[in-house]
Amino acid sequence: VCLIYGAKKFMADDNVSPFEYYRIIQDSVFHPSPSGKGPFSFRLYEALDYGAIPIVPDIAPFNRPLGEGHPLPKLKPGEWEEGVPRLLRQYYNDPAATAELQARVVDWWYEFSTKWRKQLTANVERLI
């Protein structure tokens, strides 16, 4: 089952509730995370924190902070409409590859976020 929901307007009455949105992410394996108004998106962190695999834009401002060689699937601008369904079909047809990618993403995110949390803590402690 795949749910792709596009909100017409931020915080519109007919959007899914925040509770429902997070329940959907928790039940998801993949989570398209396009750039927002700027080059980055909070959807990326929501997906990673809930163990979903974000599909991210293949643009430097989005990928640079994640580091070289991050394991997240990328789509070039203009590929989203055809690329997301193609990518989902590819992994749907190969459950072993999907499980392996999800494990790599979860491990990568744990290491990445732990590293930055330690760095932030050290920076704050230097200021105190």
C-alpha positions as CSV (number, residue, x, y, z in Angstrom):
1,V,0.0,0.0,0.0
2,C,1.3,3.4,-0.9
3,L,-0.1,6.7,0.2
4,I,1.1,9.9,-1.5
5,Y,-0.7,12.9,-0.2
6,G,0.0,16.4,-1.4
7,A,-1.5,19.2,0.6
8,K,-2.8,22.1,-1.4
9,K,-2.1,24.6,1.4
10,F,-0.1,24.5,4.6
11,M,-2.3,24.0,7.6
12,A,-5.5,23.8,5.5
13,D,-8.6,22.3,7.2
14,D,-8.7,19.3,4.8
15,N,-5.1,18.2,5.5
16,V,-4.4,15.2,7.6
17,S,-4.0,15.9,11.3
18,P,-0.4,16.0,12.7
19,F,-1.3,12.8,14.7
20,E,-2.4,11.1,11.5
21,Y,0.7,12.4,9.6
22,Y,3.1,10.9,12.1
23,R,1.2,7.6,12.2
24,I,1.6,7.4,8.5
25,I,5.3,8.1,8.7
26,Q,5.7,5.4,11.4
27,D,4.0,2.9,9.1
28,S,6.0,3.9,6.0
29,V,9.1,2.4,4.5
30,F,9.7,5.3,2.1
31,H,9.0,9.0,2.6
32,P,9.4,11.5,-0.3
33,S,11.2,14.5,1.1
34,P,11.3,17.2,-1.5
35,S,12.9,20.6,-0.8
36,G,10.7,23.1,0.9
37,K,10.6,26.8,0.3
38,G,14.4,26.7,0.7
39,P,16.8,24.0,-0.3
40,F,16.1,21.9,2.7
41,S,13.1,20.2,4.3
42,F,12.1,19.2,7.8
43,R,10.4,16.2,6.2
44,L,13.8,14.6,5.9
45,Y,14.4,14.6,9.6
46,E,10.8,13.4,10.3
47,A,11.3,10.5,8.0
48,L,14.7,9.6,9.5
49,D,13.6,9.9,13.1
50,Y,10.7,7.5,12.4
51,G,12.9,4.9,10.5
52,A,11.5,5.6,7.0
53,I,13.8,6.0,4.0
54,P,13.6,9.6,2.7
55,I,13.7,10.1,-1.0
56,V,15.6,13.4,-1.4
57,P,16.3,15.8,-4.2
58,D,19.7,15.4,-6.0
59,I,20.7,19.0,-5.5
60,A,23.9,20.2,-3.8
61,P,22.3,22.4,-1.1
62,F,20.2,19.4,0.0
63,N,22.9,16.7,-0.1
64,R,26.0,18.6,1.1
65,P,25.0,18.8,4.8
66,L,24.3,15.0,4.7
67,G,27.9,14.2,3.7
68,E,29.4,12.5,0.7
69,G,28.0,9.0,0.0
70,H,24.9,9.2,2.2
71,P,22.6,6.1,1.5
72,L,19.4,8.1,0.8
73,P,17.8,7.6,-2.7
74,K,18.0,10.8,-4.7
75,L,16.0,12.1,-7.6
76,K,17.0,15.0,-9.9
77,P,14.7,18.0,-10.1
78,G,12.0,17.3,-12.7
79,E,12.1,13.5,-12.1
80,W,9.8,13.4,-9.1
81,E,6.5,12.7,-10.8
82,E,7.8,9.6,-12.6
83,G,10.8,8.9,-10.4
84,V,9.0,8.3,-7.1
85,P,6.6,5.7,-8.4
86,R,9.5,4.0,-10.4
87,L,11.7,3.9,-7.3
88,L,8.9,2.6,-5.1
89,R,8.1,-0.2,-7.7
90,Q,11.8,-1.1,-7.8
91,Y,12.0,-1.6,-4.1
92,Y,8.5,-3.1,-3.8
93,N,9.7,-5.9,-6.2
94,D,12.8,-6.5,-4.2
95,P,12.0,-6.8,-0.4
96,A,15.5,-7.9,0.4
97,A,17.0,-4.8,-1.1
98,T,14.4,-2.7,0.6
99,A,15.3,-4.2,4.0
100,E,19.0,-3.8,3.4
101,L,18.6,-0.2,2.4
102,Q,16.4,0.6,5.4
103,A,18.9,-1.0,7.7
104,R,21.8,1.1,6.1
105,V,19.7,4.3,6.4
106,V,18.8,3.7,10.1
107,D,22.5,2.8,10.9
108,W,23.8,5.8,8.9
109,W,21.3,8.2,10.6
110,Y,22.2,6.9,14.1
111,E,25.9,7.5,13.4
112,F,25.3,10.9,11.7
113,S,23.0,12.3,14.3
114,T,25.2,11.0,17.2
115,K,28.2,12.7,15.7
116,W,26.5,16.0,15.4
117,R,24.9,15.8,18.8
118,K,28.3,15.3,20.3
119,Q,29.8,18.1,18.3
120,L,26.9,20.5,19.4
121,T,27.4,19.5,23.0
122,A,31.1,20.2,22.8
123,N,30.5,23.6,21.2
124,V,28.0,24.6,23.8
125,E,30.3,23.4,26.7
126,R,33.1,25.6,25.2
127,L,30.8,28.6,25.5
128,I,29.8,28.0,29.1
